[in-house]
């Protein structure tokens, strides 16, 4: 009976939170708007996950996510990668546009999104087919990419880039049973080089370790090259940011919960320092996002907890990412993955997974002013 009462109370709290779209404890001057992007009664599916954000060359906000048709479960499942666009700063969103639709070989999921600054094209990388823990050397997941030259209104056919990344039989640069592309943001450096992180399973043991690799493109996302040595031998979803001095910082999910891990490269991603735990940035084994502000400081979105998927928040860090301080709570309720983008007007956009009172997770967009940070 107590559990039932607590469930009812939580549902009522979340229903009010969805309707009011308020963020308790934060100044109204900071929160500029909240809008529901994926989920709700008018959606094709009840189940959405895995946020990614980018600003297109025409200034639109492009939000990408998994549309999970049957359940909240990961691959292998009936999952489509879809996007919605906003041309008014996040207040209103277009109907969903399908980037990659589930086919006879399985679903597409875990999208990472970035911009080729030379052409202005959007580039999306995602995983197809079998799931991480069900894969074998002969029935594994595949990594695909596609692009949009019109701000996300239409997309090219997905192209298989797996042969340039991994296989089990020595034909690809990295030996692995399977792998998946770390979802969220694709970094575009000041020289145009693009980066995402690949999470590879190097052994056939089902629940074994996961290696983190850095993957780059020097031609705007048309082809990809994996760096030969893993950055972390036991990591998970990771992101890369370029620091003010030109070096690279990788933020690595801690599979064991506790505190976030970081590794550095001062030679353009060719080699990386040994990952070290942060003493100030929590990580309950979650995927977050990282970006650099114009003044060189860093922002990181992640749950403000060492063990629970709850309280998605924004932390500000120094120019090296050594010390972090919480500056904004996006969602005080149960919440998990998040993505961020700096908008043309200098505001911050955040797309976060938040527990819904109706079903599963909804993906909310929050626009905030960062002038006080």
VENSULZI-V690797 format. One record per residue. N is the residue number from 0. RES is the residue in one small letter. OMEGA is omega as a letter, one per 30 degrees, with the letter a starting at -180 (* if undefined). Layout:
BEGIN
n/res/omega
N/RES/OMEGA
N/RES/OMEGA
END
This chain:
BEGIN
n/res/omega
0/x/l
1/x/l
2/x/l
3/x/l
4/x/l
5/x/l
6/x/l
7/x/l
8/x/l
9/x/l
10/x/l
11/x/l
12/x/a
13/x/l
14/x/l
15/x/a
16/x/l
17/x/a
18/x/a
19/x/l
20/x/l
21/x/l
22/x/a
23/x/l
24/x/a
25/x/a
26/x/l
27/x/l
28/x/a
29/x/a
30/x/a
31/x/l
32/x/l
33/x/l
34/x/l
35/x/a
36/x/a
37/x/a
38/x/l
39/x/a
40/x/a
41/x/a
42/x/l
43/x/a
44/x/l
45/x/a
46/x/l
47/x/l
48/x/l
49/x/a
50/x/l
51/x/a
52/x/l
53/x/l
54/x/a
55/x/a
56/x/l
57/x/l
58/x/l
59/x/l
60/x/l
61/x/l
62/x/a
63/x/a
64/x/l
65/x/l
66/x/a
67/x/a
68/x/a
69/x/a
70/x/l
71/x/a
72/x/l
73/x/l
74/x/g
75/x/a
76/x/l
77/x/a
78/x/l
79/x/l
80/x/a
81/x/l
82/x/l
83/x/a
84/x/l
85/x/l
86/x/l
87/x/l
88/x/l
89/x/a
90/x/l
91/x/a
92/x/l
93/x/l
94/x/a
95/x/l
96/x/a
97/x/l
98/x/l
99/x/a
100/x/l
101/x/a
102/x/a
103/x/l
104/x/l
105/x/a
106/x/l
107/x/a
108/x/l
109/x/a
110/x/l
111/x/a
112/x/l
113/x/a
114/x/l
115/x/a
116/x/a
117/x/a
118/x/a
119/x/a
120/x/l
121/x/l
122/x/a
123/x/l
124/x/a
125/x/a
126/x/a
127/x/l
128/x/a
129/x/l
130/x/a
131/x/a
132/x/l
133/x/a
134/x/l
135/x/l
136/x/a
137/x/l
138/x/a
139/x/l
140/x/l
141/x/l
142/x/a
143/x/l
144/x/l
145/x/a
146/x/l
147/x/l
148/x/a
149/x/l
150/x/l
151/x/l
152/x/l
153/x/a
154/x/l
155/x/l
156/x/l
157/x/a
158/x/a
159/x/l
160/x/a
161/x/a
162/x/l
163/x/a
164/x/a
165/x/l
166/x/a
167/x/a
168/x/l
169/x/l
170/x/a
171/x/a
172/x/a
173/x/l
174/x/l
175/x/l
176/x/a
177/x/l
178/x/l
179/x/l
180/x/l
181/x/a
182/x/l
183/x/a
184/x/l
185/x/l
186/x/l
187/x/a
188/x/a
189/x/l
190/x/l
191/x/l
192/x/a
193/x/a
194/x/l
195/x/a
196/x/l
197/x/l
198/x/a
199/x/l
200/x/a
201/x/a
202/x/a
203/x/l
204/x/a
205/x/a
206/x/a
207/x/a
208/x/l
209/x/l
210/x/l
211/x/l
212/x/l
213/x/a
214/x/a
215/x/l
216/x/l
217/x/a
218/x/l
219/x/l
220/x/l
221/x/l
222/x/a
223/x/l
224/x/l
225/x/l
226/x/a
227/x/a
228/x/l
229/x/l
230/x/a
231/x/a
232/x/a
233/x/a
234/x/l
235/x/a
236/x/a
237/x/l
238/x/l
239/x/l
240/x/l
241/x/a
242/x/a
243/x/a
244/x/l
245/x/l
246/x/a
247/x/l
248/x/l
249/x/l
250/x/a
251/x/l
252/x/l
253/x/a
254/x/a
255/x/a
256/x/l
257/x/a
258/x/a
259/x/l
260/x/l
261/x/l
262/x/a
263/x/l
264/x/l
265/x/a
266/x/l
267/x/l
268/x/l
269/x/l
270/x/a
271/x/l
272/x/l
273/x/a
274/x/l
275/x/l
276/x/l
277/x/l
278/x/a
279/x/a
280/x/a
281/x/l
282/x/l
283/x/a
284/x/a
285/x/l
286/x/l
287/x/a
288/x/a
289/x/l
290/x/a
291/x/l
292/x/l
293/x/a
294/x/l
295/x/l
296/x/a
297/x/l
298/x/l
299/x/l
300/x/a
301/x/l
302/x/l
303/x/a
304/x/l
305/x/a
306/x/a
307/x/l
308/x/a
309/x/l
310/x/l
311/x/a
312/x/l
313/x/l
314/x/l
315/x/a
316/x/l
317/x/a
318/x/l
319/x/a
320/x/a
321/x/a
322/x/a
323/x/l
324/x/l
325/x/a
326/x/a
327/x/l
328/x/a
329/x/a
330/x/a
331/x/a
332/x/l
333/x/a
334/x/a
335/x/a
336/x/l
337/x/l
338/x/a
339/x/l
340/x/l
341/x/a
342/x/a
343/x/a
344/x/l
345/x/l
346/x/l
347/x/l
348/x/a
349/x/l
350/x/a
351/x/l
352/x/a
353/x/a
354/x/l
355/x/l
356/x/a
357/x/a
358/x/l
359/x/a
360/x/l
361/x/l
362/x/a
363/x/l
364/x/l
365/x/l
366/x/a
367/x/l
368/x/a
369/x/a
370/x/a
371/x/a
372/x/*
END
